[in-house]
Amino acid sequence: MKYSYFATGLFGLLLPASRATCLSRNPTVSTVNGTYVGKHLESFNQDVFLGMPFALPPTGEKRFQRPHYINQAFAETRNATSYGPACPQYSPPNVFGNDVSEDCLSMNVVRPAGISSDANLPVLVWIYGGGFDGGGTSDPRYNMSGIVQLSQEIGKPIVGVSFNYRINKLGFMQTPELLKEGSTNAGMHDQRLALMWIQENIASFGGDPNKVTVWGESAGAQAIGLHMFTYDGRDDGLYHAAIMESGGPSGAPMHDLSFYAGFVESLAAQVGCTGSSTMIKCLRAVPFEAWQAAKTTSLIWNPMVDGELWSDFPSVLARKGKFLRVPVIIGTNSDEGCTFATKGINTEDELVKSMLDYRRYNIRPPMAKKLLELYPDDPASQPPYYLNPDPVVFPDQGLLWRRAAAIEGDMVMIAGRRRVAEQLTAAGAPVYSYRFDTLGYGERWDRGVGHFQNVAFSFQNISGGLGPMPAYEHYKVLSEDIGRAYISFVYDHDPNSSRGNDSTLPVWPKYDLSKPQNIVLDANGSYVEDDTYRKEGIAFLNEVGSNIQILA
């Protein structure tokens, strides 16, 4: 059953002039609020509409609140040729060459040029990652023109969409007062309202609101995974398929209010709100400059169980079958742990201590000791996995760094990927799983195929992420094959439907519990593998996931 939500109430950095030429007749589109004029990119034969607000400015009294729907129309034609500001984050005040502002909730659309409003093209929506701490649609690595251009070339054109959402302490301020007024998890509500805006407006851009695929990486993928559990898996028709890269309902732990109390008190003290009987009112009155200057610990402001979006931890809801069933592509990179592993670990005692403190996962000593048994000290079977069976160690990182990378990579990313694939498959949803195994251009060989290295390939990145040609022609080929698979999935919910005889990818198998398999995306030759590696360790992590708040 679908519920009415309106009744109740990109593409990366702008392309330089050498790549984008304004025509005398720039495109216009009429949304429910008014008309926007966009920009034509001649070299891509695309129209783009940038920086369109999808919510009222979340400033002043609206700071921390869930986003407010724009319920007024405007008569004049408004400009949509540059990105809106990035949302405030744990970073310098200028993000990817773009301003930062609280008034940051904006939408970007890139489409094939000249399509009509009745084109009904499938829609691919990007949700950026960054640990719920950073990120923005102006990041040039998230340039949607590449994958939209590929869709045009293969005869399966799509509409690409991206949007900003609040992050860090403005997006995930969690206090008893905010919980009472329904204002926790503001960043997740931003995402939902953005998806509602797409449902209401994307047809005007030539998109099909009934064929929307959400796509995210890292925290963006985790957000998608969490959306599957909102309102106990209720289908609001906001999206119809998902692509989750290096994430699912895992990664950042979900804590209760007591966890945030000390961080909120520290923040309040810095901006002069200590002792206020109405702390939130005081925090809302703090000038933005003072607010932005206040220092807080990074990677702590995360979604929490609020009794509304989530009635319980997703791991509990999963056991009850309370999640949305949609077709999914999900995967991780081979050496995620090389990115997340604790450095300077030389002894088992140090490794146990690091696990007890690791990312505030609430790991207990018996769990840590069990993980030592399941992940023995054998560098020949630890990341970077492409070095195996070479038992090399990296003293500058710590004698047990590779062991820590094996445990913590599975803990943060890889175990959750397998669990999602198993749960959705058991529930009857089509799942296609991958392992990305190509060392990125310019990446250090001793860091392996770490976190985020796949993103340039997915986006058909034209800014150099795939390396100089022709030396890295095989990278470009893999990138196009991945893009073709994604576009096929957006169209047909099957990554194989547009493979073509020249594809370097084998047939991508649908996940099967009797014989679980991944496609391995390798520029030197992709292949299919059994998804049974590190079986005992990953099974243990998934078994205790709810206790240590890995899978929330």
C-alpha positions in Angstrom: 0.0 0.0 0.0 1.3 3.5 -0.8 0.6 6.6 1.3 0.1 10.2 0.3 2.8 12.4 1.6 2.0 15.6 -0.2 -1.4 15.7 1.4 0.3 16.1 4.7 2.0 18.7 4.5 24.6 17.1 -9.6 25.9 16.6 -11.0 29.3 17.7 -9.5 31.0 20.9 -10.2 29.9 23.2 -12.9 31.8 22.4 -16.0 34.4 24.9 -17.2 33.7 27.0 -20.3 35.8 24.7 -22.5 33.4 21.8 -21.7 30.1 23.7 -21.5 28.8 26.3 -24.0 25.6 28.3 -23.4 23.3 28.4 -26.3 21.2 31.5 -26.9 18.1 29.5 -25.9 18.6 28.0 -22.5 16.1 25.4 -21.3 13.2 26.2 -19.0 11.1 23.9 -16.9 7.9 24.6 -14.9 7.8 23.0 -11.4 4.9 23.1 -9.0 6.4 26.3 -7.4 7.4 28.1 -10.6 9.6 28.2 -13.7 13.4 27.8 -13.8 15.8 28.5 -16.6 18.7 26.1 -16.7 21.9 25.8 -18.8 22.6 23.9 -22.0 25.9 21.9 -22.2 26.6 21.7 -25.9 29.5 19.3 -25.7 27.4 16.8 -23.8 24.1 17.7 -25.5 22.5 18.0 -22.0 20.4 20.4 -20.1 21.2 21.1 -16.5 19.1 22.8 -13.8 21.1 23.6 -10.7 20.5 24.8 -7.2 16.7 24.6 -7.1 15.4 24.8 -3.5 13.3 21.8 -2.4 12.6 23.1 1.1 12.3 26.4 3.0 15.7 27.6 4.4 16.3 25.6 7.6 17.5 28.7 9.5 16.5 30.6 12.6 13.6 28.9 14.4 13.8 26.2 11.7 17.4 25.2 12.6 17.4 21.5 13.6 13.8 21.1 12.5 12.7 18.6 9.8 12.5 20.4 6.5 9.5 22.5 5.6 7.8 22.0 2.2 7.7 25.1 -0.1 4.0 25.8 -0.2 4.1 29.1 -2.2 4.5 29.7 -5.9 6.6 32.4 -7.6 5.6 34.3 -10.7 9.1 35.3 -12.1 11.4 32.9 -14.0 14.3 32.0 -11.7 17.8 31.1 -12.6 19.0 27.5 -12.1 22.5 27.7 -13.6 24.7 27.4 -10.5 24.8 25.2 -7.5 23.4 26.1 -4.2 25.7 26.3 -1.2 27.0 23.1 0.4 25.6 22.3 3.9 27.8 23.2 6.9 30.1 20.4 7.8 33.3 19.3 9.5 35.6 21.0 7.0 36.8 24.4 5.9 34.1 27.0 5.1 34.6 26.6 1.3 33.7 23.1 0.0 34.7 22.1 -3.5 34.9 25.7 -4.6 31.4 26.4 -3.3 30.1 28.5 -0.5 28.7 26.9 2.7 25.4 28.1 4.1 22.6 26.8 6.3 20.3 27.6 3.4 21.6 24.6 1.5 18.7 22.4 0.7 18.8 22.4 -3.1 18.3 20.1 -6.0 20.1 19.5 -9.3 18.8 17.8 -12.5 20.8 16.8 -15.6 19.0 15.4 -18.6 19.5 14.8 -22.3 18.9 18.0 -24.1 15.5 18.9 -25.5 13.5 16.1 -24.1 9.8 16.7 -23.5 7.9 16.5 -20.3 6.2 13.3 -21.5 9.6 11.5 -22.2 9.1 9.3 -19.0 12.8 8.5 -18.8 14.0 6.5 -15.8 15.6 8.5 -13.0 18.8 7.9 -11.1 19.2 9.9 -7.8 22.6 10.3 -6.2 22.9 10.6 -2.4 26.4 11.5 -1.3 28.4 10.0 1.5 30.9 11.5 3.9 30.1 9.8 7.2 27.1 12.0 7.8 29.8 14.6 8.5 30.7 16.0 5.1 29.9 16.0 1.4 27.9 17.9 -1.2 26.7 17.8 -4.7 29.3 20.3 -5.9 32.0 17.7 -5.5 33.4 17.2 -9.0 33.8 13.5 -8.3 30.0 13.3 -8.4 29.6 14.7 -11.9 26.4 13.2 -13.2 27.0 14.2 -16.8 29.3 11.2 -17.4 26.8 8.5 -16.6 23.9 10.4 -18.3 26.1 10.8 -21.4 26.8 7.1 -21.4 23.1 6.4 -21.2 22.5 8.6 -24.2 25.3 6.8 -26.2 23.8 3.3 -25.5 20.3 4.3 -26.4 18.9 4.1 -22.8 18.8 7.8 -21.7 18.2 8.6 -18.1 17.6 11.7 -16.0 20.2 12.3 -13.3 19.4 14.0 -10.0 21.4 15.0 -6.9 20.5 17.0 -3.8 22.1 18.4 -0.7 21.0 17.3 2.8 22.0 18.5 6.2 24.9 16.7 7.9 27.0 16.9 11.1 25.5 18.7 14.1 22.9 20.6 12.0 21.6 17.5 10.4 21.8 15.1 13.3 21.6 17.1 16.5 20.0 14.6 18.9 18.5 15.8 22.3 15.5 15.0 24.4 13.9 18.4 23.6 14.3 17.8 19.8 13.0 14.3 20.1 9.9 15.6 21.9 9.2 18.1 19.1 9.9 15.6 16.4 13.1 17.2 15.1 15.7 14.5 15.5 17.2 12.9 12.3 16.7 16.2 10.3 19.2 15.1 7.6 17.2 11.9 6.9 14.0 13.9 6.7 15.8 16.2 4.2 16.4 13.2 2.0 12.8 12.1 2.2 11.5 15.5 1.3 13.9 15.6 -1.6 12.6 12.3 -2.8 9.0 13.7 -2.4 10.0 16.8 -4.5 11.3 14.4 -7.2 8.0 12.6 -7.2 6.1 15.8 -7.6 8.3 17.5 -10.1 10.5 15.1 -12.1 7.9 14.5 -14.9 8.3 18.2 -15.8 12.0 17.4 -16.6 11.1 14.4 -18.7 11.6 11.8 -15.9 9.4 9.0 -14.8 8.3 9.3 -11.1 7.4 5.6 -11.2 10.9 4.5 -12.1 13.3 6.1 -9.6 16.5 4.4 -8.5 18.4 5.8 -5.5 22.2 5.5 -5.6 24.6 6.2 -2.8 28.1 5.4 -1.6 29.3 5.0 2.0 27.0 7.1 4.3 24.8 7.7 1.2 24.4 4.0 0.8 23.8 3.6 4.5 21.1 6.2 4.3 19.4 4.2 1.5 19.6 1.1 3.6 18.1 2.9 6.6 15.3 4.3 4.4 14.3 0.7 3.7 13.4 0.4 7.3 11.5 3.7 7.8 8.0 3.4 9.0 8.5 -0.4 9.4 9.2 -0.8 5.7 6.2 1.1 4.5 6.2 1.7 0.7 5.6 5.4 0.1 6.6 5.1 -3.6 9.6 7.4 -3.2 11.9 5.0 -5.1 11.7 1.6 -6.8 15.3 0.2 -6.8 18.6 1.0 -5.1 22.3 0.9 -5.8 24.4 0.8 -2.6 28.2 1.2 -2.9 30.2 0.4 0.2 27.4 0.7 2.6 23.9 -0.4 3.7 22.2 0.0 7.0 25.7 -0.4 8.5 28.9 1.6 9.1 27.9 4.5 11.4 26.5 3.2 14.7 23.1 4.3 15.9 23.3 5.6 19.5 20.7 6.7 22.0 20.3 10.1 23.5 22.6 9.5 26.4 25.5 9.1 24.0 25.0 12.6 22.7 24.6 14.4 26.0 28.2 15.2 26.6 28.8 16.4 23.0 25.8 18.7 23.1 26.9 20.2 26.4 30.4 20.8 25.1 28.9 22.5 22.0 26.5 24.6 24.1 29.4 25.8 26.3 31.3 27.0 23.3 28.5 29.2 22.0 27.3 30.5 25.4 24.2 28.3 25.9 25.3 26.5 29.0 22.7 26.5 31.8 19.9 27.7 29.6 16.6 26.3 30.6 15.7 26.3 26.9 19.0 25.1 25.4 17.6 24.4 21.9 16.1 27.9 21.7 19.4 29.4 22.6 21.3 27.2 20.1 18.8 28.3 17.4 19.6 31.9 18.1 23.4 31.5 17.8 24.8 33.4 14.7 25.9 31.0 12.0 29.5 32.2 12.1 29.8 31.4 15.8 28.0 28.1 15.2 30.3 27.1 12.5 33.4 28.0 14.5 32.3 25.7 17.4 34.4 22.6 17.4 33.0 19.1 17.9 34.3 15.6 17.4 33.8 14.3 13.9 31.9 11.2 12.9 29.6 11.2 15.9 26.4 12.9 14.6 24.5 10.0 13.2 20.9 8.8 12.7 19.2 7.5 15.8 16.2 5.3 16.6 13.5 7.9 17.2 10.3 5.9 17.5 9.0 7.4 14.3 11.2 6.9 11.3 12.5 3.7 13.0 10.5 1.9 15.6 13.5 -0.1 16.5 17.1 -0.9 15.4 17.1 -2.0 11.8 18.7 -5.3 12.8 15.6 -6.0 14.9 13.2 -4.8 12.2 15.0 -7.1 9.7 14.3 -10.1 11.8 10.6 -9.2 11.9 10.6 -8.7 8.1 9.8 -5.0 8.5 11.7 -3.5 5.5 11.0 -2.4 2.0 11.7 -5.0 -0.7 13.1 -3.5 -3.9 15.7 -4.7 -6.5 19.2 -3.9 -5.3 22.8 -3.7 -6.5 25.1 -3.8 -3.4 28.8 -4.2 -3.1 32.1 -3.2 -1.4 35.7 -2.7 -2.3 38.2 -5.5 -1.6 40.3 -3.6 0.9 37.8 -1.4 2.8 39.7 -2.1 6.0 42.9 -0.5 4.7 41.0 2.8 4.9 39.4 2.3 8.2 42.0 0.3 10.2 43.5 1.6 13.3 47.2 2.4 12.8 50.1 1.7 15.2 48.8 -1.7 16.4 51.8 -3.9 17.3 50.4 -6.4 19.9 47.2 -8.3 20.5 46.6 -6.4 23.6 46.7 -3.2 21.6 44.4 -4.7 19.0 41.9 -5.7 21.6 42.0 -2.2 23.1 41.5 -0.6 19.7 38.4 -2.7 19.1 36.9 -1.7 22.4 37.2 1.9 21.4 36.7 1.5 17.6 34.2 4.0 16.1 32.1 3.8 19.4 30.7 0.4 18.4 30.2 -0.7 22.0 32.3 -3.9 21.5 32.8 -5.9 24.7 36.0 -7.8 25.6 34.5 -11.3 24.9 33.6 -10.2 21.4 37.0 -8.8 20.8 38.7 -12.0 21.9 36.4 -14.0 19.7 37.3 -11.9 16.7 41.0 -12.6 17.4 40.2 -16.3 17.1 38.3 -15.8 13.9 40.9 -13.5 12.3 44.2 -15.1 13.2 47.6 -13.4 12.8 48.3 -14.4 9.3 49.3 -11.5 7.1 49.1 -13.8 4.0 45.3 -13.7 4.3 44.8 -10.1 5.3 44.3 -6.9 3.3 45.5 -5.6 0.9 44.3 -9.0 -0.3 46.0 -8.7 -3.7 49.3 -9.1 -1.9 48.4 -12.6 -0.7 50.0 -15.0 -0.1 52.8 -12.5 0.5 53.2 -12.2 4.4 54.6 -8.6 4.1 53.9 -6.3 7.0 54.1 -2.5 7.2 55.9 -1.5 10.3 55.1 2.2 9.7 51.4 1.3 10.0 51.9 -1.2 12.8 52.9 -4.9 12.9 49.3 -6.0 13.2 47.9 -3.3 10.9 46.8 -5.9 8.3 45.1 -7.9 10.9 43.2 -4.9 12.2 42.3 -4.0 8.6 40.8 -7.5 8.1 38.6 -7.2 11.2 37.7 -3.6 10.9 37.0 -3.7 7.1 34.5 -6.5 7.6 33.1 -4.8 10.7 32.4 -1.5 9.0 31.5 -2.5 5.4 31.8 -6.0 4.2 29.8 -8.0 6.8 26.9 -5.6 6.4 27.0 -6.0 2.6 26.7 -9.8 2.9 23.9 -9.5 5.4 21.8 -7.2 3.3 22.3 -9.4 0.3 21.1 -12.5 2.3 18.1 -10.7 3.9 16.8 -9.2 0.8 17.3 -12.4 -1.2 15.5 -14.4 1.5 12.6 -11.9 1.3 12.3 -12.4 -2.5 13.9 -9.1 -3.7 16.4 -9.4 -6.7 19.9 -8.7 -5.5 23.1 -8.3 -7.5 26.3 -8.2 -5.4 29.8 -7.1 -6.4 33.3 -6.8 -5.1 35.3 -4.0 -6.6 39.0 -5.0 -7.0 40.8 -2.4 -9.1 43.5 -0.3 -7.6 42.6 3.3 -8.3 44.9 5.5 -10.5 47.5 7.2 -8.3 46.6 5.2 -5.2 49.4 3.7 -3.0 49.9 0.1 -3.7 50.2 -0.7 0.0 46.8 0.7 0.8 45.0 -1.7 -1.5 41.6 -1.2 -3.1 40.3 0.9 -0.3 37.2 2.9 0.4 35.8 5.2 -2.3 38.2 4.0 -5.1 35.2 2.7 -7.2 33.5 6.0 -7.4 35.4 7.4 -10.4 34.5 4.2 -12.3 30.8 4.4 -11.4 30.5 8.1 -12.4 32.5 7.8 -15.7 34.6 10.5 -14.1 36.0 12.9 -16.7 38.2 14.8 -14.3 41.1 12.4 -14.3 40.1 9.8 -11.8 40.5 7.0 -14.3 44.1 7.9 -15.2 45.7 9.1 -18.4 44.8 7.4 -21.7 45.8 5.2 -23.4 47.9 3.8 -20.5 44.7 3.2 -18.5 42.4 2.3 -21.4 41.4 -0.8 -19.5 40.2 1.4 -16.7 38.0 3.3 -19.1 36.6 0.0 -20.5 35.7 -1.2 -17.0 34.2 2.1 -16.1 31.9 2.0 -19.1 31.0 -1.6 -18.4 30.0 -0.7 -14.9 28.1 2.3 -16.1 26.3 0.2 -18.7 25.3 -2.3 -16.0 24.0 0.5 -13.7 22.0 2.0 -16.6 20.5 -1.4 -17.4 19.5 -1.8 -13.8 17.9 1.6 -13.7 15.9 0.6 -16.8 15.2 -3.1 -16.2 16.3 -3.8 -12.6 18.8 -6.2 -14.3 22.4 -5.2 -14.8 22.8 -7.7 -17.7 20.1 -6.4 -20.0 22.5 -4.1 -22.0 25.7 -6.1 -21.7 26.5 -6.3 -25.4 28.9 -8.7 -27.0 31.8 -6.3 -26.4 31.3 -6.2 -22.6 34.3 -7.3 -20.5 31.9 -8.4 -17.7 30.6 -11.9 -17.3 26.9 -12.4 -16.8 26.2 -10.8 -13.4 24.5 -13.6 -11.3 21.5 -12.8 -9.2 22.3 -13.5 -5.5 21.2 -17.0 -4.5 21.3 -18.3 -0.9 22.1 -21.8 -2.1 25.1 -20.5 -4.1 25.8 -16.9 -3.2 28.1 -15.2 -5.7 29.6 -11.8 -6.4 30.8 -10.3 -9.6 34.4 -9.2 -9.1 35.0 -5.9 -11.0 38.7 -6.1 -12.1 40.1 -4.0 -14.9 42.5 -6.8 -15.7 39.6 -9.2 -16.1 36.3 -9.4 -14.2 34.9 -12.7 -13.0 32.4 -14.4 -10.7 33.3 -15.7 -7.3 31.6 -17.5 -4.5 30.6 -15.1 -1.7 31.9 -17.4 1.1 35.3 -15.8 2.0 35.9 -15.2 5.7 32.7 -17.0 6.3 33.0 -17.6 10.1 34.3 -14.2 10.9 31.7 -12.4 8.9 28.9 -14.6 10.2 29.9 -13.8 13.8 30.0 -10.0 13.1 26.5 -10.3 11.6 25.3 -12.4 14.5 26.3 -9.8 17.1 25.7 -6.8 14.9 22.8 -5.4 16.9 24.7 -5.8 20.2 27.7 -3.8 19.0 25.5 -1.4 17.0 27.4 -2.1 13.7 24.2 -2.9 11.8 22.2 -0.8 14.2 
